[in-house]
Structures are given as structure tokens and as C-alpha cells.
């Protein structure tokens, strides 16, 4: 199971330098993975329909990662198996002035999916212990309290039938360099590049330290983190989809019994 292979054991200390962002698991290459990729998207369609009809649970998929790690790409891949009727994505950028007048989880809670739906967070409440920490936007005493607040928030969601799946898309510094350069070189991709991306790239060591703390302190029994090797886009897509399928399968979803006797119905 992908879940066990990439799971951050609660209570463990994450050292990203010991992990391989170009790992592809048991697959020799993309061609070998294609059947599994296709099968999981088909399975995802069936499970999402059951989730929607069952109506007892929601699933929240949290995607975090360095710039160019593939959060958008993973969501695009998932759209091949998810229906817009029962799924939506939320992209969390810098909070607005009204949002800053509330606690840091206020805007997050409003986008948590209702029962029967899948929600995907492109960035999330973890930005408040990542970019906020790296850029010193609040005092250290403030962001340090947020780990426990995040854990309590996620426990509350789970106790209210929201399954929380958290994936850190882990790319190497070298792969990020290549992807940023590819955006500059391709006229159709230049809109994705922002010169400020280079300022963030220069803070790579600080972001690594912030991610290692977030992964270590917020991988819990009720909402563990999964570190997904993301240098290979196809494997990133496979792993995220497989984890989402495994999460949905764990919910024991059921279709309702018919409220009529099918044997007594004749359509002329």
C-alpha cells in the first residue's frame, strides 16, 4: 500500500535529506505505471459516486510543496477521475485584510468540504507555519502555537466525518531549477513564472527546515502526513491518486437500498 510506504510515522523526526525525491516505488518507468494510473482513475470515479450518494463522509485532500512541485498538475490529473458535481479545489493565497481580522483557521474552515464531497486544498492552513515562519510575518511565539492548533483542528474535522489526507509533494532543488527554467524557455508557460519565485528559491534551506518541523509535529495518528516523491510527475500523480483511492476505500461507503421493489416495476 502506498499509504504505509510514504507515511510519516507519528512522533518521528523528518529529515528530508534522507529521502529520495526521484523515487518511483516499484515501477521501472512511466509506461509500466500507465495501467495502474488508468485503473485508479476509474476506481476513483466509482468511489466518488458512492461518497456522494452515501452522504455520511467528506474527504479533504491537502497538497503542499515547494514552488513547481506539481500541486496544480496533481489536481489536473485527479480531474480525470473526479466529477465536478461532488468535488472542488480551493487555492489559498495571501490572506485578505478581512481574513486577517480573524484567526488563521477561519478562512480555511469555510472551504472544508461538506459530507458527500471531496475537497482539495492547493496550499492550506500549513502556510501559517511555513511562509509565515520563513518571512517572519508573525512572532515566533505565535506560529509555534499553531502546530497544536492545527492538530486540534484536524482532529475536530475527523471527529465530524471529514477524512483528512495530507500530501507533501517533495521535489529536489535541482528539479525545481529545471522546471523554473522550462517556464522561462517556453513562451506558452512564461505566464507561470514570477521573478519573485527566485527570491523564494533562495530561501530553500529555510523552507526545508519549516517543512521538516511541520511534517514532524503535525503527522498524527488521526491525520498523518505522506511525503510523495515528486521529481517524476507521473509518479507524483500515481501516488496522490492511489492514496485518495485508499482513503475512500477505508470509509466503507454504501449505496442506499432501493425504496421500492424492483421486481414489481415494468417500464412500457
C-alpha positions in Angstrom: 0.0 0.0 0.0 1.2 3.5 -0.9 -0.2 4.7 2.4 2.3 2.8 4.6 5.3 3.4 2.2 5.2 7.2 2.3 3.5 7.8 5.7 5.4 9.9 8.2 5.2 7.9 11.4 3.6 10.0 14.2 6.2 11.1 16.7 9.1 10.6 14.3 11.5 13.3 13.2 11.6 14.0 9.5 14.9 14.6 7.7 14.2 15.3 4.1 17.8 14.8 3.1 17.4 11.1 3.8 14.5 10.7 1.3 14.7 10.4 -2.5 12.5 12.8 -4.4 13.1 10.9 -7.7 12.0 7.6 -6.2 9.4 5.7 -8.3 8.5 2.9 -6.0 8.1 -0.5 -7.6 7.7 1.0 -11.1 10.5 0.9 -13.6 9.2 3.8 -15.5 6.1 5.7 -16.7 5.0 3.0 -19.2 4.9 0.4 -16.5 2.7 2.6 -14.3 0.2 3.6 -17.0 -2.2 0.6 -16.3 -2.2 1.4 -12.6 -2.8 5.1 -13.3 -5.8 4.4 -15.5 -7.2 1.8 -13.2 -7.1 4.2 -10.2 -8.8 7.0 -12.1 -11.6 4.6 -13.0 -11.8 3.4 -9.4 -11.8 7.0 -8.2 -14.9 7.7 -10.3 -16.8 4.8 -8.7 -15.8 5.7 -5.2 -16.6 9.4 -5.5 -20.1 8.5 -6.7 -20.5 6.3 -3.6 -19.2 9.1 -1.4 -21.7 11.5 -2.9 -24.7 9.1 -2.6 -23.7 7.7 0.8 -23.6 11.2 2.2 -22.0 10.3 5.6 -18.4 11.4 5.0 -16.3 14.1 3.3 -12.7 13.8 2.2 -10.2 16.7 2.3 -7.0 16.3 0.3 -4.3 18.8 1.4 -1.5 19.4 -1.1 1.7 21.2 0.0 5.1 21.5 -1.6 7.7 23.9 -2.8 7.1 26.0 -5.9 6.8 23.9 -9.1 6.3 20.7 -7.0 3.2 19.9 -9.0 0.2 20.8 -6.9 -1.7 22.1 -10.0 -0.5 19.1 -12.0 -1.8 16.7 -9.4 -5.2 18.4 -9.3 -5.4 18.4 -13.1 -4.7 14.6 -13.1 -7.3 14.0 -10.5 -9.9 15.8 -12.6 -9.7 12.8 -14.9 -11.4 10.8 -12.2 -13.4 13.3 -10.1 -16.7 14.8 -11.1 -17.2 18.5 -10.5 -20.7 17.6 -9.1 -19.0 16.3 -6.0 -15.6 17.9 -5.8 -14.0 21.3 -5.7 -10.5 22.8 -5.2 -9.5 25.7 -3.1 -6.4 27.8 -3.7 -5.1 29.6 -0.6 -3.0 32.7 -1.4 -2.0 35.6 0.9 -5.0 36.3 3.2 -7.1 39.4 2.5 -7.5 42.3 5.0 -10.9 41.0 6.2 -9.4 37.4 6.6 -6.5 38.8 8.7 -9.0 40.1 11.2 -10.0 36.5 12.1 -8.0 33.7 13.4 -5.7 31.9 10.9 -8.1 28.9 10.5 -11.2 30.9 9.9 -10.9 31.1 6.1 -9.7 27.5 6.0 -12.7 26.1 7.8 -15.1 27.8 5.3 -13.7 25.8 2.5 -13.8 22.4 4.2 -16.0 20.1 2.0 -19.5 19.1 3.1 -20.4 15.5 3.6 -20.6 13.7 0.3 -17.9 15.7 -1.4 -14.2 15.7 -2.0 -12.3 19.0 -1.3 -8.7 19.7 -2.5 -6.6 22.4 -0.9 -3.9 23.8 -3.1 -1.8 25.1 -0.2 -3.6 25.3 3.1 -3.5 26.2 6.8 0.1 25.0 6.8 1.1 28.2 5.1 0.8 29.7 8.5 3.7 27.7 9.8 5.7 27.8 6.5 5.8 31.1 4.6 4.7 32.9 7.7 7.6 31.5 9.6 10.2 31.9 6.8 9.3 35.5 6.2 8.8 36.3 9.9 5.3 37.6 9.3 4.3 37.0 12.9 6.4 36.5 16.0 7.9 33.0 16.6 5.8 32.6 19.7 2.7 32.9 17.5 3.5 30.4 14.8 4.9 27.9 17.3 1.5 27.6 18.9 -0.1 26.9 15.6 1.1 23.3 15.4 -1.1 22.2 18.3 -3.9 24.4 17.0 -3.7 22.7 13.6 -3.6 19.2 15.1 -6.7 20.1 17.2 -8.5 21.5 14.1 -7.8 18.4 12.1 -8.9 16.1 14.9 -12.2 18.0 15.1 -12.7 17.6 11.3 -12.2 13.9 11.6 -14.5 13.5 14.5 -17.1 15.2 12.3 -16.7 12.7 9.5 -14.2 14.5 7.3 -11.3 12.3 6.3 -8.1 14.3 6.1 -5.4 13.2 3.6 -2.2 15.3 3.6 0.4 15.0 0.9 3.8 16.9 0.8 5.0 16.8 -2.8 8.7 16.5 -2.4 11.0 17.7 -5.2 14.7 18.3 -5.3 16.4 21.6 -5.6 17.8 20.6 -9.0 14.4 19.6 -10.3 12.9 22.9 -9.3 15.7 24.7 -11.1 14.9 22.8 -14.3 11.1 23.4 -14.0 11.6 27.2 -13.4 13.9 27.3 -16.4 11.4 25.4 -18.6 8.8 28.1 -17.7 11.1 30.8 -18.9 12.1 29.0 -22.1 8.5 28.1 -23.2 6.5 31.2 -24.4 3.3 29.4 -23.5 4.4 28.7 -19.9 6.0 32.1 -19.1 2.8 33.3 -17.5 3.5 30.8 -14.7 6.9 32.4 -13.9 7.2 35.2 -11.4 10.6 36.8 -10.7 9.7 36.6 -7.0 9.9 32.8 -7.4 13.7 33.3 -7.4 13.6 35.1 -4.1 11.6 32.2 -2.7 14.1 29.7 -4.2 16.9 31.5 -2.4 15.2 30.6 0.9 15.2 26.9 0.1 17.1 25.9 3.3 14.7 27.9 5.5 11.7 26.2 3.8 13.2 22.8 4.2 13.6 23.4 8.0 10.0 24.7 8.2 8.6 21.7 6.3 10.5 19.3 8.4 9.1 20.8 11.5 5.5 20.8 10.1 5.7 17.2 8.9 7.2 16.1 12.2 4.9 17.9 14.5 1.7 17.5 12.6 1.8 13.9 11.4 -0.7 12.4 13.8 -2.4 9.1 14.1 -5.7 10.7 13.0 -4.2 12.8 10.2 -0.7 11.6 9.1 1.5 13.3 6.5 2.6 11.5 3.4 5.9 12.5 1.7 5.4 12.0 -2.0 8.5 11.8 -4.3 7.6 14.3 -7.0 10.6 14.7 -9.3 8.8 12.4 -11.7 5.4 13.9 -12.5 3.8 10.6 -13.4 4.8 9.0 -10.1 3.5 12.0 -8.2 0.2 11.6 -9.9 0.1 7.9 -9.3 0.9 8.2 -5.6 -1.6 11.0 -4.8 -4.4 9.2 -6.7 -3.6 5.9 -5.1 -3.7 7.5 -1.6 -7.0 9.1 -2.4 -8.4 5.8 -3.6 -7.2 4.1 -0.4 -8.7 6.8 1.8 -12.1 6.5 0.1 -12.0 2.7 0.3 -11.4 2.9 4.0 -14.7 4.7 4.6 -16.9 1.6 4.0 -19.1 3.6 1.6 -22.5 2.2 0.8 -25.2 2.7 -1.8 -28.7 3.1 -0.3 -31.2 0.3 -0.6 -34.0 0.9 -3.2 -37.2 2.3 -1.6 -39.2 0.1 -3.9 -39.4 -3.5 -5.2 -37.5 -3.6 -8.5 -39.3 -6.8 -9.4 -42.6 -5.0 -9.4 -41.6 -2.3 -11.8 -42.3 -2.6 -15.5 -41.5 0.2 -17.9 -43.7 0.0 -21.0 
